[in-house]
Amino acid sequence: MDRLDNTIRPYAWGSTTAIPALLGVEPSGEPQAELWMGAHPGAPSRTARGTLVEVIDAAPEKELGPEAVAKFGPRLPFLLKILAAGAPLSLQVHPDLAQAKEGYEDEERRSIPVDAPHRNYKDANHKPELICALTEFDGLCGFRDPLRAAELLDGLGVDSLKPYVDLLHAHPEDAALREVLTAVLTADPGEMRHTVTEAASACARLGGAYVPYADIAHHYPGDPGVIAAMLLNHVRLQPGEALFLGAGIPHAYLNGLGVEIMANSDNVLRCGLTPKHVDVPELLRIVRFEASDPGVLRPEASPDGEEVYETPIDEFRLSRYVLPEGGTPHDLTRDTPQILLCTAGSVRAGEEELTPGTSVFVPAGEKAEVSGAGTVFRATVIV
């Protein structure tokens, strides 16, 4: 197995302290948002044999296993991260596989540069995600029932929000949510800034269920995404709980430390809480306008101690082992590629000692035994 040397991404929304605290190092004072583990070309993990991209490219079937290569191609189909949100991330949605292929081919035909700020599709892949909380973790996930969203907006007492309240009451669920999100994102910018400013003051004054939105407005003053966010379910995960974010589900991470795994794609359509490009027509094509429960996941334990976070996709499979002091070793050998990540305690993986925030890549079929006292997350694929 290969010990990984991983890149930390310094996005502005990142916590300055959470990842350093996990790693047991002094904070630099700069935001440290995400620690990436995998073979994403933007920041591949490094090993003694070269970058993980180079290692896999040299012998895809040896590293990934023939079944994984046959199913996903000669690349690692997932990206594993430690994510540390110190401020809200952008409100966003991801396409399904067919939409991603269609959107990518369309933008290629139109010769839009991949690095253009208005480009939506960087690749032809979908981007389902799973976030598992290591600390209390706040997020937004999926639409509220329109009547509950109407009640929340109406409670602010802001006159300019009344038309949205009326729309949420007057139409079937999908039409109501579509009309209100469209109206919010296409409103006159000056008028919307005034509405958001009034709404933010009311949120701060009222507290309670409005606290998350007051914090969002503090970070993104005047942004229409503040109103769009109030259409979504607010969820607070406890450590060990998770959210699966499938195609078309609007979401945003607000605050906390977690382990995130996703299909290896960069396709994001933004709805707000960002200075970046918001393509409203394409966004409205991708969003699933249906109210849904956030669907908090809790791991399902197997007899060998593996706790699995079940999801409906094959590009990744995330599980964890909580290893007690003096427990017997666990054999994790598998015919698919794996990344093992320690998040607590001290864990031995093969010949490697893992402490919080450190990880190894295990090629397909290679012996992988873990022992010690701590928590280790296991990322792999389903073939």
N, C-alpha and C positions, 0 to 999 in steps of 0.2 A: 504494500500500500504506500501511498505518497502523502507525506505531510504537505499541507497547503499553506502557502504564503498569500494572503488575501488583501485586496485593495479596499480601503475605506473611502466612500464617496462623500464629499463635503457639501451636499446640497444645503441651501439656506435654511430649510425647515428642520434640519437635524438637531437633535439634542447635543449640547456641548459636553455632557457628563455621562450619559447612560452607557455608551459603548466603552469609553475608558474605564468606567466602574466595573463593567463585566470583565474586561481584560486585565484589570488590576494595575492600570497605569495612570499616570497623572494626565488630567485634561490639558489640551493645548490651548483652550479658549476658543477654538474654531468649531463650527458645527461638524459633527460626525454622524451622518444620516444613515448610511447603509454600508455593511460589510458584505462584499460579494464573494460567493463560493461557487465556482463552476467554470464553464468554458465560453462565456459570453465574450465576443470579440472586443467589446468596449473596455473590459477590465478582467481578463482571464486570470484565474488563480495560477500561481507559480509553483513549480515543484523542482526537485533536484534534477529532473529529466527535461526541463523546459517548461513553457507555459502549458496549461492543461489542453489548450487548443492544439499546440504542437504535438503533445503526447498522443492525443486521440487521432489527429490527422495521420500520424506515422503508422498506426495500426488499429483502425477503427474496430474491427471484429475482435481483436485481442482485448482491447480496453473496455468496449461496450457490450460485447457478446453478440453472436450472430443474430439472435432473435431481435434484440433491440435495434440493430442496424437495419434488419429487414423491415421493421415496423416504423422506425422514426428517421432512418437515414444515418449517415456516418457522423453524427454529432450528438452531444449530450443534450437531451430534449428539455432539461429543466435548469433553472437558476435558483440557488438557495441563498438566502440573505439573513443577516440580522438587521432589523429595521428599528431605528430609534427616532421617533417623532417628537420633537420639542415644540412644534407648531403644526397647524393643519396642513396637510398636503392638498393638492388640487382635487376638486370634485371631478370625477372621471368615469369613463365607461370603456369596455373593451369589446371588440367585434368577435363574432364566432368565426370558425374556420372558413366557411364559404364567403362571408362578408370580407374577411381579411384578404383572401385570394382575389376577390373581385375588385376591392379597393386598391390593392397593390398593383394589379395589372392595369387598372384605369390610370393611376398616377404615373406608371411607367410609360404607358402609351402617350400621355400628355407631356412626357419628358420633364416632370417636376423633379429637381434634384433631391436626393434622399435626405440631404442635410438642410433643405429649405425650411424656414420656420412655419410655413403654411402646409407642409407635407403631413398627411395623417397616417399613412401606412409605410413604415420603414421596412417591412417584410411581409411575407404572405402567410404568417402564422397567427393563430389565436393566442390569447394571453389569460387563461384562467389562473386564479391566484388563491392561495390559502395563507392566512395569517394566524399564527398561534401565539397567544400572549405569554410573555415571560414575567411581566408586571401587569398591574391594572392597565387596560388598554382601551381607549375610547375611539369609536369610529362611527361612520354613517354607512348604512347598507340597505339598499332597496327602498321603494316608495312606501310611505305610510298609507293607510286607508285615507282616501280623499276627505272624508268627513273629519277625521282626526287632524289632518293637515289644516283643514279650514278652521277648526277650533283653535289650533295653535296660532295661526296667523291672526284670527279675529281677536284673540286675547291680547294682542299688542296694542289695540286701539289706534292703529295708524290708518287714517282715512284712505290713503292711496293704495292700501292693500285690500280694500273692500271688493273691488272688481274680481280679484283672484279668489277671494272667499266665495263670492257668488258663483263663479265658474265651477269651483270644487263641489258646490252643492247641486248645480243645475244639470250636470251631464253624467253619463255612465262613466265608470271608473277610468277606463283607458283614455277616453276622450277628454275627461276632466284633467287628468294628469298631463296629457300631451298639450292641451290648450294653455294651461297655466305655465308649464315650463317654457313653451314657445314664447308666451307673452313676456315672461320675466327676462329671457335672453335677448329679445328683440326690442325691448322698451327703449325710449329715448334715454341716452346715457346720463344726461344731466338730471332728468326727473328720477331715474332709478337711484342715482347717488343720493338724492335727497330722501327717497323712500328708505333706503338702506340705513342712512344716518339716523332717521327717526326710529326705525325698527331696532337698531342697535342700542339706542338709549333706553327704549322700552324693555329690551331683553335684560340689560344691566340692572334696571330698576326692579323688575319683577322677580328675577332669580329663578330658583327651582328648575323646571324643565327648560327654561330659556338660557341657563348658564352656558351650555356648550355653544350656543349661537352668538352670545355676547363675546365669547372668546374668539370665535371665528371672525366676527366683525372687527374685533380689535386688531387682528393680524391682516385683514383684507378690507380696510375701510372703503365703503362705497361700492363694493363688488357685488354684482347681481347674484353671484353664487351664494351669498349669505341667505337670500330669500329662497333660492333653489334648494339649499341645504335643509330648510325647514319642511320641505316636502318629504324628506327621507327619515327612516328610522334611526334614532340614536341608540347605540348599543355600547355597553361597558363590559368588556371581557375580563374575567378573573384569570390569574395565571393557570395555564393548562387548557383554557378554552380557546376555541378557534372559530374563524369565519371562512367559508368558501365563497368566492366571488366569481360567478360564472359570467358568460357573455351577456351583454346588454343590461347588467345590473349597475346602476349608478352608485358610487361609493366614494368615501374619503376616509383616510386615517387622520385622527386628530391629535392623539397624544399617547405615548407609551412605548415600551420595548417589546419586540416580538421576533419570532422566527417566521420568515416568509418564504414560500416556495411558489414558483410560477413556471408556466411554459416559457420557453426561451424566445421571447418576442419583445419588441419595443412599441407595439401598436397601442396607442392611447388616444382617445377622443375626450377633450376636456369640456366640462360644463361650467366652470367658473373657479374662483379662488386661485387665480393665476394671472400673470401678465402675458402668458403665452397665447397662441392662436386658439380661438374657439370657432370651429366650423359648425354653425348651428344647423344647416340643412343635413349635413352628414351625421351629426350627432343625433338628430331626431329620427334618422333612418335606422340607427343602431340601437337606441334605447328601447328596452322592453317596458312599456307603460302598463305595469300591473302592480298592484299593492302586494307586498309579500312580508312574511315574518323574516327577520334577519337569519334565523336558523343557526343559532349558536351550536357548534359542534363540541362534543366531549369525546375523548378517545375511547375506543372499544378495546378492552384488554383481552389478550389471548393467553392460553395456559403457560406459554413460555415467558410471559412478562412483557411482551411487546404490546404497546398501546398505539393503535392505529387510528389515524384521522381519515375516515372514509370519504372519498369524493367520487364524482361520476366520470372522471377522466383518467387517461392512462399515461400521460406525459410525466406525471409525478405521483409518488406515493410517499407520504410523510408519516413517520411513527416515532415513538420515543421509548426509551428504557430508563426507568428510575432504579438505579442499582443500589441496593442496601450494603452497608458495611459488612464484609465477610460473606457476601453472597457468592453463589457459584457463577463461573464465567458463562457468557452467552455466545453461541456460535451463530454469527450473522452471515456466513458464507452464502452467496446468492449468484445466480447465473446472469445477473444484470449489474450495471455500474451502480456504485453507492458513494455518497458522501456522508461521513459520520461527523457530527458536530457536538462538542461538549458545551453545555450551558451552566453546569453547576458541579461542584466537587472536583474530583480527580478520577479520570477514567483511563485505563490502559486499553489501547486498540492495537492489537498485534504487538509490535515493539515500540509503539509511540505512546508517550504519556500526554494525555490531553487535559488541559485546564480550560476554564470557561472562555469561550470565544475562539478556541482552536479546533482544527478539523483535519480530516484526511480523506483522500480519494481512494476508493477500493475498486480496482478493475474487476470486471465480470469474472466470476469463478474463483477469485483469489480468496484464500483463507482469511476470515475476519472474525476474530474473537475479542469480545470486550469484557472487562472486569473492572473492579474498583468500587468506589462509593461516590455516586454522582448521577447526573442526568445526561444522556446522550440522545440526540435526534438522529434519525436515519432517513436519508432521502434517496429514493431509487425510482424505478419505473415499473409499469405493469406490462408484460408481454404476453 
